[in-house]
Amino acid sequence: MKRDYYEVLGTDRNASSEDIKRAYRRLARQYHPDVNPGDKDAAEKFKEINEAYQVLSDEEKRAAYDRFGHSAFERGGEGNYGGFGTDFDPFGDFSNFGDIFDFLFGGGTQYRRERRPRPTKGQDINVEVTLDFEEAAQGVEKEISFSRLEVCSECQGIGGKQRVTCPHCQGRGEVRHTQTSFFGSVVTARPCSYCQGRGWITEDTCPLCRGNGKVKAKRKIKVKIPAGVDSGHRLRVAGEGGAGENGGPSGDLYVYVEVRPHPILERKGSDLYYDLELSYPQLVLGDEVEIPTLRGPEKIRIPAGTESGTSLRLRGKGLPDPQSGSRGDQIIRVKLRMPRRLTTEHRQTLEKLLELERVENNIDGNGDNRKQGRVFERLKETFTRPE
């Protein structure tokens, strides 16, 4: 004759689900076949404990047992559970209408396995690094500091002192339930809730990670940033993110770059722009001037007759492309510089030049020359404007 299930687990009828679970764990560890090899009495006891737990851990089965006792699970019992076996759960294994339909009309024996926990990639981590313009132009190696979840070094990620076979699923990681009717049988395999589908549990919770299997740790690594990067550029460092779940891979580290602007040079893609102000004589006569570049000061020749607004291009003096490695150009934007103060000698010289232009315009009668004369009028007004 079967013993009372509450008596088997050593609990009373008012015990909570947590009390029942704790009692089951204690007894399962005590009578597990792995702990008692070759002991037939322990094996029978373990089987009895499992049978009691399967009923009392399920709310519907427990309610039926409290009302009808063991007869609830025997053929022809008052509880109308007859013919379904000790593992029968009248509604719990039907997760949707399709399962009920298959159960009633499918016939034969069907096997349905629910998805077990799968390996999951760890969390990605985002950090930001700020570079000087010169560092971004030349490329640099930076040390990056960040925090991430790592596998606990104390317990190697299992959360306890050692692994033991799950007493509920006997290491399979799943629990099977069978429903039988006149129309056929359905066998459902569910991940074991006791061990979360792993097939093992741990003994003695790890004091370092408190059973989580992971700890938060600070980490420093050196990252090579290629030459030519710009603000918004993202670098991926594989495997430097948080630890994965269920044996999954670690996440990735993403480094977002922010570049400080250059005090003189303006950037547009891989090209650099520099505004060069020159006097009128320099534009008319030409000159050799020194300009800043990424590689230091460099002298360039201004052709005679250069107009204000002209752009001069220095090939290959721009930034490298971080993808292709090809270099952009440096563009010199020429502008006329208007002096605010003039010496008497400068003013007299300009007035003579203006007079020469007027005479030439009167002799020539050329429209373009007249236009140029008006330019000198404006120059004169600018140079002689009171401060």
Contacts in CASP RR format, 6 or more apart in sequence:
PFRMAT RR
TARGET T0000
AUTHOR 0000-0000-0000
METHOD contacts of the structure
MODEL  1
MKRDYYEVLGTDRNASSEDIKRAYRRLARQYHPDVNPGDKDAAEKFKEIN
EAYQVLSDEEKRAAYDRFGHSAFERGGEGNYGGFGTDFDPFGDFSNFGDI
FDFLFGGGTQYRRERRPRPTKGQDINVEVTLDFEEAAQGVEKEISFSRLE
VCSECQGIGGKQRVTCPHCQGRGEVRHTQTSFFGSVVTARPCSYCQGRGW
ITEDTCPLCRGNGKVKAKRKIKVKIPAGVDSGHRLRVAGEGGAGENGGPS
GDLYVYVEVRPHPILERKGSDLYYDLELSYPQLVLGDEVEIPTLRGPEKI
RIPAGTESGTSLRLRGKGLPDPQSGSRGDQIIRVKLRMPRRLTTEHRQTL
EKLLELERVENNIDGNGDNRKQGRVFERLKETFTRPE
2 70 0 8 1.000
3 48 0 8 1.000
5 51 0 8 1.000
5 52 0 8 1.000
5 55 0 8 1.000
5 56 0 8 1.000
5 65 0 8 1.000
6 12 0 8 1.000
6 13 0 8 1.000
6 15 0 8 1.000
6 52 0 8 1.000
6 56 0 8 1.000
8 48 0 8 1.000
8 49 0 8 1.000
8 51 0 8 1.000
8 52 0 8 1.000
9 20 0 8 1.000
9 23 0 8 1.000
9 24 0 8 1.000
9 27 0 8 1.000
9 49 0 8 1.000
9 52 0 8 1.000
9 53 0 8 1.000
9 56 0 8 1.000
10 23 0 8 1.000
11 19 0 8 1.000
11 20 0 8 1.000
11 23 0 8 1.000
13 66 0 8 1.000
15 23 0 8 1.000
17 57 0 8 1.000
20 53 0 8 1.000
20 56 0 8 1.000
20 57 0 8 1.000
21 57 0 8 1.000
24 49 0 8 1.000
24 52 0 8 1.000
24 53 0 8 1.000
24 57 0 8 1.000
24 167 0 8 1.000
24 168 0 8 1.000
25 167 0 8 1.000
27 45 0 8 1.000
27 49 0 8 1.000
28 46 0 8 1.000
28 49 0 8 1.000
28 50 0 8 1.000
28 53 0 8 1.000
28 167 0 8 1.000
28 168 0 8 1.000
29 35 0 8 1.000
29 164 0 8 1.000
29 167 0 8 1.000
31 42 0 8 1.000
31 43 0 8 1.000
31 45 0 8 1.000
31 46 0 8 1.000
31 49 0 8 1.000
32 42 0 8 1.000
32 46 0 8 1.000
32 164 0 8 1.000
32 165 0 8 1.000
32 167 0 8 1.000
33 39 0 8 1.000
33 42 0 8 1.000
33 43 0 8 1.000
33 46 0 8 1.000
34 164 0 8 1.000
34 165 0 8 1.000
35 42 0 8 1.000
36 42 0 8 1.000
36 43 0 8 1.000
46 167 0 8 1.000
50 167 0 8 1.000
50 168 0 8 1.000
51 86 0 8 1.000
53 168 0 8 1.000
54 61 0 8 1.000
54 86 0 8 1.000
54 87 0 8 1.000
55 61 0 8 1.000
55 62 0 8 1.000
55 65 0 8 1.000
55 73 0 8 1.000
55 86 0 8 1.000
56 62 0 8 1.000
56 65 0 8 1.000
58 89 0 8 1.000
60 89 0 8 1.000
60 90 0 8 1.000
60 91 0 8 1.000
60 92 0 8 1.000
61 72 0 8 1.000
61 73 0 8 1.000
61 88 0 8 1.000
61 89 0 8 1.000
64 72 0 8 1.000
64 73 0 8 1.000
64 79 0 8 1.000
64 81 0 8 1.000
65 72 0 8 1.000
65 73 0 8 1.000
67 79 0 8 1.000
68 77 0 8 1.000
68 78 0 8 1.000
68 79 0 8 1.000
68 81 0 8 1.000
71 77 0 8 1.000
71 78 0 8 1.000
71 79 0 8 1.000
72 78 0 8 1.000
72 79 0 8 1.000
72 81 0 8 1.000
73 81 0 8 1.000
73 82 0 8 1.000
73 84 0 8 1.000
73 85 0 8 1.000
73 86 0 8 1.000
73 88 0 8 1.000
74 81 0 8 1.000
74 82 0 8 1.000
74 83 0 8 1.000
75 82 0 8 1.000
75 83 0 8 1.000
76 82 0 8 1.000
76 83 0 8 1.000
81 88 0 8 1.000
81 90 0 8 1.000
83 180 0 8 1.000
84 90 0 8 1.000
84 179 0 8 1.000
84 180 0 8 1.000
84 181 0 8 1.000
85 178 0 8 1.000
85 180 0 8 1.000
87 176 0 8 1.000
87 177 0 8 1.000
87 178 0 8 1.000
88 177 0 8 1.000
88 178 0 8 1.000
88 179 0 8 1.000
88 180 0 8 1.000
89 177 0 8 1.000
89 179 0 8 1.000
93 99 0 8 1.000
93 177 0 8 1.000
93 179 0 8 1.000
93 186 0 8 1.000
93 188 0 8 1.000
93 190 0 8 1.000
94 100 0 8 1.000
94 103 0 8 1.000
95 114 0 8 1.000
99 112 0 8 1.000
99 186 0 8 1.000
102 110 0 8 1.000
102 186 0 8 1.000
103 110 0 8 1.000
103 179 0 8 1.000
103 181 0 8 1.000
103 183 0 8 1.000
103 184 0 8 1.000
103 186 0 8 1.000
104 181 0 8 1.000
104 183 0 8 1.000
105 183 0 8 1.000
106 183 0 8 1.000
106 184 0 8 1.000
107 183 0 8 1.000
107 184 0 8 1.000
108 183 0 8 1.000
108 184 0 8 1.000
108 185 0 8 1.000
109 184 0 8 1.000
109 185 0 8 1.000
109 186 0 8 1.000
109 187 0 8 1.000
110 184 0 8 1.000
110 185 0 8 1.000
110 186 0 8 1.000
110 187 0 8 1.000
111 186 0 8 1.000
111 187 0 8 1.000
111 188 0 8 1.000
111 189 0 8 1.000
112 186 0 8 1.000
112 187 0 8 1.000
112 188 0 8 1.000
112 189 0 8 1.000
113 174 0 8 1.000
113 188 0 8 1.000
113 189 0 8 1.000
114 188 0 8 1.000
114 189 0 8 1.000
114 190 0 8 1.000
114 191 0 8 1.000
115 191 0 8 1.000
116 173 0 8 1.000
116 174 0 8 1.000
116 191 0 8 1.000
116 197 0 8 1.000
117 191 0 8 1.000
117 196 0 8 1.000
117 197 0 8 1.000
117 198 0 8 1.000
117 245 0 8 1.000
117 246 0 8 1.000
118 246 0 8 1.000
119 244 0 8 1.000
119 245 0 8 1.000
119 246 0 8 1.000
119 247 0 8 1.000
119 248 0 8 1.000
119 249 0 8 1.000
120 244 0 8 1.000
120 245 0 8 1.000
120 246 0 8 1.000
120 248 0 8 1.000
121 244 0 8 1.000
121 248 0 8 1.000
121 249 0 8 1.000
121 250 0 8 1.000
121 251 0 8 1.000
122 149 0 8 1.000
122 241 0 8 1.000
122 242 0 8 1.000
122 243 0 8 1.000
122 244 0 8 1.000
122 245 0 8 1.000
122 248 0 8 1.000
122 249 0 8 1.000
122 250 0 8 1.000
122 251 0 8 1.000
123 148 0 8 1.000
123 149 0 8 1.000
123 241 0 8 1.000
123 242 0 8 1.000
123 251 0 8 1.000
124 241 0 8 1.000
124 242 0 8 1.000
124 251 0 8 1.000
124 252 0 8 1.000
124 253 0 8 1.000
124 254 0 8 1.000
125 146 0 8 1.000
125 148 0 8 1.000
125 240 0 8 1.000
125 241 0 8 1.000
125 242 0 8 1.000
125 251 0 8 1.000
125 252 0 8 1.000
125 253 0 8 1.000
125 254 0 8 1.000
126 254 0 8 1.000
126 256 0 8 1.000
127 144 0 8 1.000
127 146 0 8 1.000
127 253 0 8 1.000
127 254 0 8 1.000
127 255 0 8 1.000
127 256 0 8 1.000
128 255 0 8 1.000
128 256 0 8 1.000
128 257 0 8 1.000
128 258 0 8 1.000
129 142 0 8 1.000
129 144 0 8 1.000
129 223 0 8 1.000
129 225 0 8 1.000
129 255 0 8 1.000
129 256 0 8 1.000
129 257 0 8 1.000
129 258 0 8 1.000
130 258 0 8 1.000
130 259 0 8 1.000
130 260 0 8 1.000
131 140 0 8 1.000
131 142 0 8 1.000
131 225 0 8 1.000
131 229 0 8 1.000
131 257 0 8 1.000
131 258 0 8 1.000
131 259 0 8 1.000
131 260 0 8 1.000
132 259 0 8 1.000
132 260 0 8 1.000
133 259 0 8 1.000
133 260 0 8 1.000
133 261 0 8 1.000
133 262 0 8 1.000
133 265 0 8 1.000
133 267 0 8 1.000
134 294 0 8 1.000
135 225 0 8 1.000
136 225 0 8 1.000
136 227 0 8 1.000
136 228 0 8 1.000
136 229 0 8 1.000
136 230 0 8 1.000
136 257 0 8 1.000
136 259 0 8 1.000
137 227 0 8 1.000
137 228 0 8 1.000
137 294 0 8 1.000
137 319 0 8 1.000
137 320 0 8 1.000
138 227 0 8 1.000
139 224 0 8 1.000
139 225 0 8 1.000
139 226 0 8 1.000
139 227 0 8 1.000
139 228 0 8 1.000
139 229 0 8 1.000
140 224 0 8 1.000
140 225 0 8 1.000
141 222 0 8 1.000
141 223 0 8 1.000
141 224 0 8 1.000
141 225 0 8 1.000
142 222 0 8 1.000
142 223 0 8 1.000
142 225 0 8 1.000
143 220 0 8 1.000
143 221 0 8 1.000
143 222 0 8 1.000
143 223 0 8 1.000
144 220 0 8 1.000
144 221 0 8 1.000
144 222 0 8 1.000
144 223 0 8 1.000
144 253 0 8 1.000
144 255 0 8 1.000
145 218 0 8 1.000
145 219 0 8 1.000
145 220 0 8 1.000
146 218 0 8 1.000
146 219 0 8 1.000
146 253 0 8 1.000
147 216 0 8 1.000
147 217 0 8 1.000
147 218 0 8 1.000
147 219 0 8 1.000
148 216 0 8 1.000
148 217 0 8 1.000
148 219 0 8 1.000
148 240 0 8 1.000
148 241 0 8 1.000
148 242 0 8 1.000
148 243 0 8 1.000
149 214 0 8 1.000
149 215 0 8 1.000
149 216 0 8 1.000
149 217 0 8 1.000
149 242 0 8 1.000
149 243 0 8 1.000
150 214 0 8 1.000
150 215 0 8 1.000
150 216 0 8 1.000
150 217 0 8 1.000
150 219 0 8 1.000
150 242 0 8 1.000
150 243 0 8 1.000
151 157 0 8 1.000
151 213 0 8 1.000
151 214 0 8 1.000
151 243 0 8 1.000
152 159 0 8 1.000
152 206 0 8 1.000
152 208 0 8 1.000
152 209 0 8 1.000
152 212 0 8 1.000
152 213 0 8 1.000
152 214 0 8 1.000
152 215 0 8 1.000
153 208 0 8 1.000
153 215 0 8 1.000
154 206 0 8 1.000
154 207 0 8 1.000
154 208 0 8 1.000
154 209 0 8 1.000
155 161 0 8 1.000
155 202 0 8 1.000
155 206 0 8 1.000
155 208 0 8 1.000
155 209 0 8 1.000
155 211 0 8 1.000
155 213 0 8 1.000
157 206 0 8 1.000
157 209 0 8 1.000
157 213 0 8 1.000
157 214 0 8 1.000
158 202 0 8 1.000
158 206 0 8 1.000
158 213 0 8 1.000
159 202 0 8 1.000
159 205 0 8 1.000
159 206 0 8 1.000
159 209 0 8 1.000
159 211 0 8 1.000
159 212 0 8 1.000
159 213 0 8 1.000
160 202 0 8 1.000
160 203 0 8 1.000
160 204 0 8 1.000
160 205 0 8 1.000
160 206 0 8 1.000
160 211 0 8 1.000
160 213 0 8 1.000
161 202 0 8 1.000
161 203 0 8 1.000
161 204 0 8 1.000
161 206 0 8 1.000
162 202 0 8 1.000
162 203 0 8 1.000
162 204 0 8 1.000
163 200 0 8 1.000
163 201 0 8 1.000
163 202 0 8 1.000
164 200 0 8 1.000
164 201 0 8 1.000
164 202 0 8 1.000
164 203 0 8 1.000
165 171 0 8 1.000
165 199 0 8 1.000
165 200 0 8 1.000
166 173 0 8 1.000
166 192 0 8 1.000
166 194 0 8 1.000
166 195 0 8 1.000
166 197 0 8 1.000
166 198 0 8 1.000
166 199 0 8 1.000
166 200 0 8 1.000
166 201 0 8 1.000
167 194 0 8 1.000
167 201 0 8 1.000
168 175 0 8 1.000
168 192 0 8 1.000
168 193 0 8 1.000
168 194 0 8 1.000
168 195 0 8 1.000
169 175 0 8 1.000
169 192 0 8 1.000
169 194 0 8 1.000
169 195 0 8 1.000
169 197 0 8 1.000
169 199 0 8 1.000
171 192 0 8 1.000
171 195 0 8 1.000
171 199 0 8 1.000
171 200 0 8 1.000
172 192 0 8 1.000
172 199 0 8 1.000
173 191 0 8 1.000
173 192 0 8 1.000
173 195 0 8 1.000
173 197 0 8 1.000
173 198 0 8 1.000
173 199 0 8 1.000
174 189 0 8 1.000
174 190 0 8 1.000
174 191 0 8 1.000
174 192 0 8 1.000
174 197 0 8 1.000
175 189 0 8 1.000
175 190 0 8 1.000
175 191 0 8 1.000
175 192 0 8 1.000
175 193 0 8 1.000
176 187 0 8 1.000
176 188 0 8 1.000
176 189 0 8 1.000
176 190 0 8 1.000
177 187 0 8 1.000
177 188 0 8 1.000
177 190 0 8 1.000
178 185 0 8 1.000
178 186 0 8 1.000
178 187 0 8 1.000
178 188 0 8 1.000
179 185 0 8 1.000
179 186 0 8 1.000
179 188 0 8 1.000
191 197 0 8 1.000
192 198 0 8 1.000
192 199 0 8 1.000
194 201 0 8 1.000
195 201 0 8 1.000
198 246 0 8 1.000
202 211 0 8 1.000
205 211 0 8 1.000
206 213 0 8 1.000
208 215 0 8 1.000
209 215 0 8 1.000
214 243 0 8 1.000
219 240 0 8 1.000
221 237 0 8 1.000
221 240 0 8 1.000
221 253 0 8 1.000
223 235 0 8 1.000
223 237 0 8 1.000
223 255 0 8 1.000
225 235 0 8 1.000
225 255 0 8 1.000
225 257 0 8 1.000
226 322 0 8 1.000
227 319 0 8 1.000
227 320 0 8 1.000
227 322 0 8 1.000
227 325 0 8 1.000
228 270 0 8 1.000
228 319 0 8 1.000
228 320 0 8 1.000
228 321 0 8 1.000
228 322 0 8 1.000
229 257 0 8 1.000
229 259 0 8 1.000
229 322 0 8 1.000
230 257 0 8 1.000
230 259 0 8 1.000
230 267 0 8 1.000
230 269 0 8 1.000
231 257 0 8 1.000
231 258 0 8 1.000
231 259 0 8 1.000
232 256 0 8 1.000
232 257 0 8 1.000
232 258 0 8 1.000
233 256 0 8 1.000
233 257 0 8 1.000
233 322 0 8 1.000
234 254 0 8 1.000
234 255 0 8 1.000
234 256 0 8 1.000
234 257 0 8 1.000
235 254 0 8 1.000
235 255 0 8 1.000
235 257 0 8 1.000
236 252 0 8 1.000
236 253 0 8 1.000
236 254 0 8 1.000
236 255 0 8 1.000
237 252 0 8 1.000
237 253 0 8 1.000
237 254 0 8 1.000
237 255 0 8 1.000
238 252 0 8 1.000
239 249 0 8 1.000
239 250 0 8 1.000
239 251 0 8 1.000
239 252 0 8 1.000
239 253 0 8 1.000
240 250 0 8 1.000
240 251 0 8 1.000
240 252 0 8 1.000
240 253 0 8 1.000
241 250 0 8 1.000
241 251 0 8 1.000
241 252 0 8 1.000
241 253 0 8 1.000
242 250 0 8 1.000
242 251 0 8 1.000
243 250 0 8 1.000
244 250 0 8 1.000
244 251 0 8 1.000
261 267 0 8 1.000
262 272 0 8 1.000
264 274 0 8 1.000
264 292 0 8 1.000
265 272 0 8 1.000
265 273 0 8 1.000
265 274 0 8 1.000
265 292 0 8 1.000
265 294 0 8 1.000
265 330 0 8 1.000
266 272 0 8 1.000
266 273 0 8 1.000
266 274 0 8 1.000
267 273 0 8 1.000
267 319 0 8 1.000
269 319 0 8 1.000
270 318 0 8 1.000
270 319 0 8 1.000
270 320 0 8 1.000
270 321 0 8 1.000
270 326 0 8 1.000
270 327 0 8 1.000
270 328 0 8 1.000
271 318 0 8 1.000
271 319 0 8 1.000
271 328 0 8 1.000
271 329 0 8 1.000
271 330 0 8 1.000
271 331 0 8 1.000
272 293 0 8 1.000
272 294 0 8 1.000
272 317 0 8 1.000
272 318 0 8 1.000
272 319 0 8 1.000
272 328 0 8 1.000
272 329 0 8 1.000
272 330 0 8 1.000
272 331 0 8 1.000
273 330 0 8 1.000
273 331 0 8 1.000
273 333 0 8 1.000
274 291 0 8 1.000
274 292 0 8 1.000
274 330 0 8 1.000
274 331 0 8 1.000
274 332 0 8 1.000
274 333 0 8 1.000
275 333 0 8 1.000
275 335 0 8 1.000
276 289 0 8 1.000
276 291 0 8 1.000
276 332 0 8 1.000
276 333 0 8 1.000
276 334 0 8 1.000
276 335 0 8 1.000
277 335 0 8 1.000
277 336 0 8 1.000
277 337 0 8 1.000
278 287 0 8 1.000
278 289 0 8 1.000
278 302 0 8 1.000
278 306 0 8 1.000
278 334 0 8 1.000
278 335 0 8 1.000
278 336 0 8 1.000
278 337 0 8 1.000
279 336 0 8 1.000
279 337 0 8 1.000
279 339 0 8 1.000
280 336 0 8 1.000
280 379 0 8 1.000
282 289 0 8 1.000
282 302 0 8 1.000
283 302 0 8 1.000
283 305 0 8 1.000
283 306 0 8 1.000
283 307 0 8 1.000
283 308 0 8 1.000
283 334 0 8 1.000
283 336 0 8 1.000
284 304 0 8 1.000
284 305 0 8 1.000
285 304 0 8 1.000
285 305 0 8 1.000
286 301 0 8 1.000
286 302 0 8 1.000
286 303 0 8 1.000
286 304 0 8 1.000
286 305 0 8 1.000
286 306 0 8 1.000
287 301 0 8 1.000
287 302 0 8 1.000
288 299 0 8 1.000
288 300 0 8 1.000
288 301 0 8 1.000
288 302 0 8 1.000
289 299 0 8 1.000
289 300 0 8 1.000
289 302 0 8 1.000
290 297 0 8 1.000
290 298 0 8 1.000
290 299 0 8 1.000
290 300 0 8 1.000
291 297 0 8 1.000
291 298 0 8 1.000
291 299 0 8 1.000
291 300 0 8 1.000
291 332 0 8 1.000
292 298 0 8 1.000
293 314 0 8 1.000
293 317 0 8 1.000
293 330 0 8 1.000
294 317 0 8 1.000
294 318 0 8 1.000
294 319 0 8 1.000
294 330 0 8 1.000
295 317 0 8 1.000
298 314 0 8 1.000
298 317 0 8 1.000
300 312 0 8 1.000
300 314 0 8 1.000
300 332 0 8 1.000
302 312 0 8 1.000
302 334 0 8 1.000
306 334 0 8 1.000
307 334 0 8 1.000
308 334 0 8 1.000
308 335 0 8 1.000
308 336 0 8 1.000
309 333 0 8 1.000
309 334 0 8 1.000
309 335 0 8 1.000
310 334 0 8 1.000
311 331 0 8 1.000
311 332 0 8 1.000
311 333 0 8 1.000
311 334 0 8 1.000
312 331 0 8 1.000
312 332 0 8 1.000
312 334 0 8 1.000
313 329 0 8 1.000
313 330 0 8 1.000
313 331 0 8 1.000
313 332 0 8 1.000
314 329 0 8 1.000
314 330 0 8 1.000
314 331 0 8 1.000
314 332 0 8 1.000
315 329 0 8 1.000
316 327 0 8 1.000
316 328 0 8 1.000
316 329 0 8 1.000
316 330 0 8 1.000
317 327 0 8 1.000
317 328 0 8 1.000
317 329 0 8 1.000
317 330 0 8 1.000
318 327 0 8 1.000
318 328 0 8 1.000
318 329 0 8 1.000
318 330 0 8 1.000
319 327 0 8 1.000
319 328 0 8 1.000
320 326 0 8 1.000
320 327 0 8 1.000
320 328 0 8 1.000
321 327 0 8 1.000
321 328 0 8 1.000
338 379 0 8 1.000
338 382 0 8 1.000
338 383 0 8 1.000
339 346 0 8 1.000
339 383 0 8 1.000
340 385 0 8 1.000
340 387 0 8 1.000
341 387 0 8 1.000
342 350 0 8 1.000
342 383 0 8 1.000
342 384 0 8 1.000
346 383 0 8 1.000
347 383 0 8 1.000
347 384 0 8 1.000
350 376 0 8 1.000
350 379 0 8 1.000
350 380 0 8 1.000
350 383 0 8 1.000
351 380 0 8 1.000
353 376 0 8 1.000
354 373 0 8 1.000
354 376 0 8 1.000
354 377 0 8 1.000
354 379 0 8 1.000
354 380 0 8 1.000
357 369 0 8 1.000
357 372 0 8 1.000
357 373 0 8 1.000
357 376 0 8 1.000
358 373 0 8 1.000
360 369 0 8 1.000
361 367 0 8 1.000
361 369 0 8 1.000
361 370 0 8 1.000
361 372 0 8 1.000
361 373 0 8 1.000
END
